[in-house]
Every structure is written in C-alpha cells, then in structure tokens.
Amino acid sequence: MQLKTRVALLVVGWLVVITALHSWLNVNWAAVLNDYRPIATRKIIVAYLPVTCQLTCPVTDYISKYSESGEEFLPRMFQGFPEMKEALISNRVQAAFIVAPMALALKAQGVPIKVVYLGHRYGSAVVVRKDGPIKTFADMRGKTIAIPSRFSDERLLLFRAMQVWGIKPNEIHMVEMAPPDVSGALAARAIDAFVMGEPFPSQAEMAGYGRVLFQAREYWPDYMSCILVVRQDLIDRRPDIVQVLVDGIARSGLWLDKSKPHREQASDFVGRFYYNQKPALLRWALTKPLDRVTYSPLAPRKADFDMVRDMMIQTGVLNKKLDFSDYVDTRFSDHASIETPWRYEAAAGTAQ
C-alpha cells in the first residue's frame, strides 16, 4: 500500500472517529428520535434557563429517570428569554419556564399558552459592586442596571423599590441582558448593578466583587418570577401528559424544600449535568440561607397575577386588562397540590 493511500485512510478514519465522538457527546439523540415518534406518544420538550427559579425542571428530569415511568419529558436549556419565547411561539418547545409578565404579554398578543404552575418563590436580588458607590437604593439614580427582560418580574421589582424611594423611571437606566452574562458585566464595570434570579447574585458574591443590595422579598412579599406555561394545543390534546409534568414539578419542589441534603444533592447533579455550573455555586444559592429560594407552595394564585398584571399596565408593557382565567389553567395545580415529595436519595438507584 502506498504512503499516500495510508495517509488518506488514516485521515478518513480519524474524521470518522471524531464525527462519531461528536455525535455521541453533543447530539441529543433522545430529542432527535422523539421527532419521529407518533404525536400521541411523543415526549414534550420543556424549555428552561440555567437559573435556580427553574431548578425543578432538571430535578424532575433527573429523578424521574430512576422511577418506574422513566424520563417523562425532554428538557432543553436556553441562555435567554428572547430565544425561548420564539421557540415557544413556533412550537419547537411545547412548555417553558418563563417570567410571569412575559406570559401575560404573550397571551395578550394571541399566543396560545396557559400558566399551569409556578417555578419558585423569592430567589431574585439586586446586586451592586462590593467596592462601588451604591450603598442604598437611593444611590441608584443615574446608574445602569441590567434586567433579564422588560417583561420580567425583576423589572417590576425595581419599580416597587423606586416608588418607595421616590425615584422616577427616567432616573435609572435599565438594560436587558441574558442572565449568564450579568456577573461578568458587573465585574468588568460595564453595568453598575443587576437584578436577576439565582445563582447569579450568588456568583457575584462568591467571586468577591458583588454585594446583594436587597432581596426581592424586602419589597415584594411572596415574590414570584418564573412560571411554567404550556401551549394550549397540548393541553387540549394531551391533558394527561400535562398533569404528569405538573405533578413531577410539584414533587420536585417539595423534595427540594424537604431538607438541606436534598438541595446539596440537586446542586451536584444539576450543576454537572444540566447547567454546566460549579455545584459549589448552586449550593451557595440554595443553602445560604435555605429560604433564599423556596419551591413550595407553587399553585398559581389570582392575587399574585392580578398584581403583576396591574403593574405591567402601570409601567407601560401591557395594554389590556386580562382576566386570570384567560391565561391560567388551575386544573393541574389543583391536583398536584396533593402530591408527595419524590422518594429519592443520591446513589439510591430508584425513585418513587
């Protein structure tokens, strides 16, 4: 065999091996094969961001793999709300964890979705530079603060604080930024502050350049941010699978709130297998203190959503007064409220 032929065969063989390894490591074959299953048995794709207010999504996926029913849905991670919103509208995902004001805005625009559950309570904070000039919220005048979206509870949280301190909307510059980018922007002094869900406040704290100015609960009792929405066509066609999803999310929330070891276990497997974050970061966000983020009770409440709706109208991001029943379907949370936590411990190999 000539040298050129040997070299060519080696190159082709190397390319085949590299391609096979890439496909094995980076292609989500479960999602690819799911597209070829009959619609009646196809698993639903649930969109999420790498934030703790959406932690019940990967926790449910991970634990359910050890249950008798196996994997119940296919989670898909996004880096920002704009991309997630477009995927939901185009039906590339059938369910998503998004911020509550975005759900109302999408419904007002005619997008066929319904809120079926919450993602968490609390878990958002305003963070400033540790060595910076901002000591109280009054010092925010003239400063630049990053928010996840103009359709976010974090933006509304700022307006609640501004009302308390007598700060006018034009006295603070708000910029939209993907949650994973805010800590780096604060460290680089590209922004003066950010308001985001965990673990990004914890990330800035752990790195030593950030300081929590205040937690959401200080200005918004029973604060909620991320909620679970499902497309109406899926609700109409397969309410049983929507119930399975909500049950799993509810049980994951109860499991997370049951003990500190459960939160530490979740920090480990979610950080390594889902968020691509250091488990130590999630442990900080979930345990310092334990009620920094809470995952029960998470049934949608009319009073909470009425307040969000009214604040959206007041701040100019919603132009119609939607009724609670227009965008919330409580059937699934009514059933899920009687569910029990997952019975699962790390390395147990089974879950019930």
C-alpha positions in Angstrom: 0.0 0.0 0.0 1.4 3.4 -1.0 2.2 6.0 1.6 -0.4 8.4 0.2 -3.1 5.8 0.4 -2.2 5.0 4.0 -2.2 8.7 4.9 -5.6 9.1 3.2 -7.1 6.1 5.1 -5.7 7.4 8.4 -7.2 10.9 7.8 -10.6 9.4 6.8 -10.5 7.0 9.8 -9.7 9.9 12.1 -12.5 12.0 10.7 -15.0 9.1 11.2 -13.9 8.7 14.8 -14.1 12.4 15.6 -17.5 12.7 13.9 -18.8 9.7 15.9 -17.5 11.1 19.2 -19.0 14.5 18.4 -22.4 12.9 17.6 -22.2 10.7 20.8 -21.2 13.6 23.1 -23.0 16.6 21.7 -26.2 15.4 19.8 -29.3 15.0 21.9 -30.4 11.7 20.3 -33.4 11.5 22.6 -34.7 14.7 21.1 -33.9 13.7 17.6 -35.6 10.3 17.9 -38.6 12.0 19.6 -39.4 13.9 16.4 -40.1 10.5 14.7 -42.4 9.1 17.3 -46.2 9.3 16.8 -47.7 12.6 18.1 -49.8 10.7 20.7 -46.7 9.2 22.4 -44.2 12.0 21.7 -42.5 13.4 24.8 -43.0 17.1 25.3 -40.0 19.5 25.2 -39.7 21.9 28.1 -37.5 25.0 27.8 -35.5 26.3 30.8 -32.7 28.7 31.7 -29.8 27.8 34.0 -31.3 29.6 37.0 -32.5 28.3 40.3 -36.0 29.5 39.8 -36.3 26.9 37.1 -34.5 24.2 39.1 -37.5 21.9 39.3 -37.2 21.2 35.6 -33.8 19.4 35.6 -34.5 17.9 39.1 -37.7 16.3 37.7 -35.9 15.1 34.6 -33.0 13.6 36.6 -35.1 11.9 39.4 -37.8 10.6 37.1 -35.2 8.6 35.1 -34.9 6.4 38.2 -38.7 6.0 38.5 -40.8 3.2 37.0 -42.2 5.6 34.4 -38.7 6.8 33.4 -37.9 10.1 31.7 -41.2 12.0 31.4 -40.2 14.9 29.2 -37.2 16.3 27.3 -35.7 19.4 28.9 -33.9 21.9 26.6 -31.7 24.7 28.0 -31.7 28.2 26.6 -29.4 31.1 27.5 -32.0 33.9 27.3 -35.7 34.6 27.3 -35.9 36.0 23.7 -34.8 32.7 22.1 -37.0 30.7 24.5 -40.0 32.9 23.6 -39.5 32.3 19.9 -39.2 28.6 20.3 -42.5 28.5 22.3 -44.3 30.6 19.7 -43.1 28.4 16.8 -43.9 25.2 18.7 -40.3 24.0 18.8 -40.9 23.6 22.5 -44.3 22.8 24.0 -43.8 24.1 27.5 -41.4 26.6 29.1 -40.4 28.2 32.3 -40.6 32.0 31.6 -41.1 35.1 33.7 -44.7 35.8 34.6 -45.0 39.2 32.8 -43.8 37.6 29.6 -46.5 35.0 29.8 -49.2 37.7 30.1 -47.7 39.7 27.3 -47.6 36.7 25.0 -51.2 35.9 25.8 -52.2 39.4 25.1 -50.5 39.1 21.7 -52.6 36.0 21.0 -50.0 33.3 21.6 -52.0 30.2 22.7 -50.5 29.4 26.1 -51.7 28.9 29.7 -49.9 29.2 33.0 -50.1 25.8 34.8 -47.7 26.2 37.7 -45.0 28.4 39.3 -41.3 27.8 39.2 -40.4 29.2 42.7 -40.8 32.0 45.2 -38.2 34.6 46.1 -34.7 33.9 44.6 -34.1 37.3 42.9 -31.9 40.1 44.2 -30.4 43.4 43.3 -26.6 43.2 43.2 -24.1 46.0 43.2 -20.3 46.1 43.1 -18.9 45.5 46.5 -16.4 48.4 46.2 -18.9 50.6 44.4 -20.6 53.8 45.4 -24.1 52.3 45.8 -24.9 51.9 49.5 -28.7 52.2 49.4 -31.2 52.1 46.6 -31.3 55.9 46.6 -27.8 55.8 45.1 -29.2 54.1 42.0 -30.1 57.5 40.5 -28.2 57.9 37.2 -26.9 54.3 37.3 -27.2 51.4 34.8 -28.8 48.2 36.0 -29.3 45.0 34.0 -32.6 43.2 33.9 -33.4 39.9 32.3 -36.2 41.3 30.1 -38.6 44.3 30.0 -41.3 41.6 30.5 -39.9 40.3 33.9 -40.8 40.4 37.5 -37.3 41.8 38.2 -38.2 44.9 36.3 -41.4 45.3 38.3 -39.4 44.7 41.5 -37.3 47.7 40.6 -40.4 49.9 40.1 -41.7 48.8 43.5 -38.4 49.9 45.1 -38.4 53.1 43.1 -41.8 54.0 44.4 -40.6 53.6 48.0 -37.5 55.8 47.4 -39.3 58.4 45.2 -37.1 57.6 42.2 -38.6 58.5 38.7 -38.4 55.9 35.9 -36.1 58.2 33.8 -33.6 58.4 36.7 -32.4 54.8 36.2 -31.1 53.3 33.0 -32.3 49.7 32.6 -30.6 47.4 30.0 -31.8 43.9 29.0 -29.1 41.2 29.4 -29.1 37.4 29.3 -28.8 36.1 32.9 -25.5 34.2 32.4 -23.8 37.5 31.3 -24.6 39.8 34.2 -21.9 38.8 36.7 -19.2 39.3 34.1 -20.6 42.6 33.1 -20.7 43.7 36.7 -17.1 42.6 37.3 -16.0 44.5 34.1 -17.8 47.6 35.3 -20.0 47.6 32.2 -23.0 48.0 34.5 -23.5 49.4 38.0 -25.9 46.7 39.2 -28.1 43.9 38.1 -31.4 42.4 39.3 -31.6 38.6 38.5 -32.6 35.3 39.8 -30.2 33.0 41.5 -27.5 31.7 41.1 -26.1 34.9 39.5 -26.3 37.0 42.7 -24.5 34.2 44.5 -21.9 34.1 41.7 -21.1 37.7 42.2 -20.9 37.2 46.0 -18.7 34.2 45.8 -16.3 35.9 43.4 -15.9 38.8 45.9 -16.9 41.7 43.6 -20.7 41.7 44.2 -22.9 42.5 47.1 -26.6 41.9 47.5 -28.2 45.3 48.0 -31.6 43.7 48.8 -33.5 40.5 48.3 -36.8 40.6 46.4 -38.9 39.7 49.5 -37.9 43.1 51.1 -40.1 45.0 48.6 -42.4 42.2 47.3 -43.8 39.7 49.9 -44.5 36.3 48.3 -42.4 37.3 45.2 -42.7 35.0 42.2 -40.8 35.3 39.0 -40.6 32.2 36.8 -43.7 30.2 35.9 -44.5 27.2 33.9 -46.5 27.7 30.7 -47.8 25.1 28.3 -49.2 25.5 24.8 -53.0 25.3 24.6 -52.9 22.7 21.8 -51.0 20.3 24.0 -53.5 21.0 26.9 -56.4 20.2 24.6 -54.8 17.2 23.0 -53.0 15.6 25.9 -54.1 16.9 29.3 -52.8 13.7 30.9 -49.2 14.4 30.0 -49.5 18.0 31.2 -50.7 16.6 34.5 -47.7 14.3 34.7 -45.4 17.2 34.0 -47.0 19.4 36.7 -47.1 16.5 39.2 -43.3 16.0 38.6 -42.5 19.6 39.1 -44.6 19.8 42.2 -43.0 16.8 43.7 -39.5 18.1 42.9 -40.4 21.4 44.7 -41.5 19.5 47.8 -38.3 17.3 47.6 -36.1 20.4 47.4 -37.8 22.0 50.4 -37.7 18.9 52.5 -34.0 19.0 53.6 -30.7 20.7 53.1 -29.1 17.4 51.9 -31.6 17.3 49.0 -30.6 20.8 48.0 -27.0 19.8 48.1 -27.7 16.7 46.0 -29.5 18.8 43.5 -26.6 21.2 43.3 -24.3 18.4 42.4 -26.3 16.7 39.6 -27.9 19.9 38.2 -24.6 21.8 38.1 -22.7 18.9 36.4 -25.3 17.5 34.0 -27.7 20.4 33.2 -26.5 23.9 34.0 -22.7 23.5 33.3 -22.1 25.4 36.5 -20.0 24.5 39.5 -22.0 22.6 42.1 -20.5 24.9 44.8 -22.2 27.9 43.2 -25.7 26.2 43.3 -25.0 25.0 46.9 -24.4 28.6 47.9 -27.6 29.8 46.2 -29.7 27.1 47.6 -28.4 27.0 51.2 -27.2 30.5 52.2 -29.8 30.7 53.7 -32.2 27.8 53.0 -35.1 30.1 52.3 -33.2 32.2 49.7 -35.2 30.3 47.1 -38.4 28.3 48.0 -40.2 25.7 45.9 -43.5 25.2 47.7 -46.3 26.1 47.6 -46.4 26.9 43.9 -50.0 26.8 42.8 -50.9 29.9 40.8 -52.8 32.5 42.9 -55.1 35.1 41.4 -54.0 37.8 43.7 -50.3 37.4 42.7 -51.1 37.6 39.0 -53.6 40.4 39.3 -50.8 42.5 40.9 -48.4 41.6 38.2 -51.0 42.5 35.5 -51.8 45.8 37.1 -48.1 46.7 37.5 -47.5 45.9 33.8 -50.3 48.2 32.8 -49.0 50.9 35.1 -45.4 50.6 33.7 -46.5 50.5 30.1 -45.8 46.9 29.0 -49.4 45.7 28.8 -52.3 47.5 27.2 -55.3 45.3 28.2 -56.7 44.0 31.4 -56.6 40.2 31.1 -58.7 38.1 33.4 -57.0 35.4 35.5 -58.9 32.6 33.7 -57.7 33.9 30.3 -54.2 32.8 30.9 -54.2 30.4 33.9 -55.4 26.8 34.0 -55.7 25.8 37.6 -56.9 22.2 37.0 -53.4 20.8 37.0 -52.1 22.6 40.1 -55.3 21.7 42.0 -54.4 18.0 41.5 -50.7 18.5 42.1 -51.2 20.2 45.4 -52.0 16.7 47.0 -48.8 15.1 45.6 -46.0 14.0 47.9 -42.2 14.6 47.5 -40.1 12.3 45.4 -38.7 9.5 47.5 -35.2 9.6 46.2 -31.7 9.8 47.7 -28.4 10.2 45.9 -26.9 6.9 44.6 -30.1 5.0 45.6 -30.7 4.0 42.0 -34.5 4.1 42.4 -37.1 6.8 42.8 -40.8 6.7 43.7 
